[in-house]
Amino acid sequence: MATLIDTTKAKQTHRHPEKRNREDSPIQRKPSWIRVKAPVGKGYLETRAIVKEKGLFTVCEEAACPNLGECWDKKHATLMIMGDTCTRACAFCNVRTGKPAPLDPDEPQNAARAVVEMGLRHVVVTSVDRDDLEDGGAAHFAKTVRAIRKAAPDTTIEILTPDFLRKGNAAEIVIDARPDVFNHNLETVPRLYLSIRPGARYFHSLRLLQSVKERDPNQFTKSGLMVGLGETREEVMQVMDDMRSANVDFITIGQYLQPTRKHARVDRFVTPEEFENYEVLARSKGFLMVSSSPLTRSSHHAGEDFAQLQQARARQENKSSGKS
C-alpha cells in the first residue's frame, strides 16, 4: 500500500519523516573496493550548473549515488522527473518522501533542452513514484520522452520507471512513447519485499517488464537487483530465472549501501568475486547484457552498455538466421 505523508511544514528538516521513529542501524565501514573519490572536476561542475539552471532534479543527487562524481565529470546525468518527493517509503531509498508538489508542465521541455545542452548521445530518465496521480505520472513520462526525441532525434533514450501499481493501463502510455530501453528495477528478492519495498508487489513488477515485450518486442528491457540485504544466492538465481521468463534483456546487480541510520541495514558486503560469479550465472541464463559489480547502478555507464546491448542483439539475430 502506498504511503502518503504531508510534510509541508517539516520538509526542510526531515527528509524521511516516516523513518524518524525507527531504531538506528549502525552504518558499517565500507570495504576498500567500494570507496569512491569526492566529486570534483570541470565536467562535474558544468553538469551541475546545467541541471540547476533548468530547474531539474537528478537521481544521482537525490539517491546519493556513489558514482555521481565519475558520471557528472563525463557529463552523464540521470534526470529525475515529477519532482523530488516520492509517495513511497522504501527502506533502501534516500529520495525524499512525503506529499509531492503538482507536476511542472514545463519539465518535459526543460529536460529536452538539458539533453541538447549537455550533448548527450544516450540519456536516462527516471522519476519518483507518484501514487497521488491518477495515471501515476505516465502521461508526463511519455511527454518527456517525446520532447527529448523531438529536440535530440539522434539521442537514444532509456527510462527507469515506477511500477504504476493499481493505475490501470498507465504503463502502456509510457511503452507507446517508444523509449529505446525500458527499465524497471525489481530491487530485491520476493521474500524481502515486505521489509525493503513494502509499497510494491514483486509479481506486478515482473508482469510490467513482461508487458513491455508483449506490446513492443523491439524495446530493450532492463531490471536491477541490490545485494547485501540478506538474500541468498539461490534467491538471486531464482530472480534471474524470473526475469528471463519475462524476456528481460539486461540485468544489473550492485551492492546495497545504507544511506542513513534510519534505513535498512547492510547485511553484508558482497565480494567482487561473488559479483563476478553472478555475472557468469546471468550470462549462462541468456541475458544479452549483464553488469554485476559492487558499484553497479541502473544507469552507470548506461550509454556504453546500450551500445553493447545493440551489438549483442545483432549477434543473436545473426546466429538465429544462420549468418556468420
LINUR-V989565 format. One record per helix or strand of 2 or more residues. SS is the DSSP state (helix for helix, strand for strand). FROM is the first residue (numbers start at 1). LEN is the number of residues. If there is no record, write none. Layout:
{{SS;FROM;LEN} {SS;FROM;LEN}}
This chain:
{{helix;17;3} {helix;32;3} {helix;42;12} {strand;57;2} {helix;59;4} {helix;68;6} {strand;78;4} {strand;85;2} {strand;96;2} {helix;107;12} {strand;122;6} {helix;138;14} {strand;156;5} {helix;170;6} {strand;181;3} {helix;190;7} {helix;202;14} {strand;220;8} {helix;233;13} {strand;250;6} {helix;272;13} {strand;289;4} {helix;302;20}}
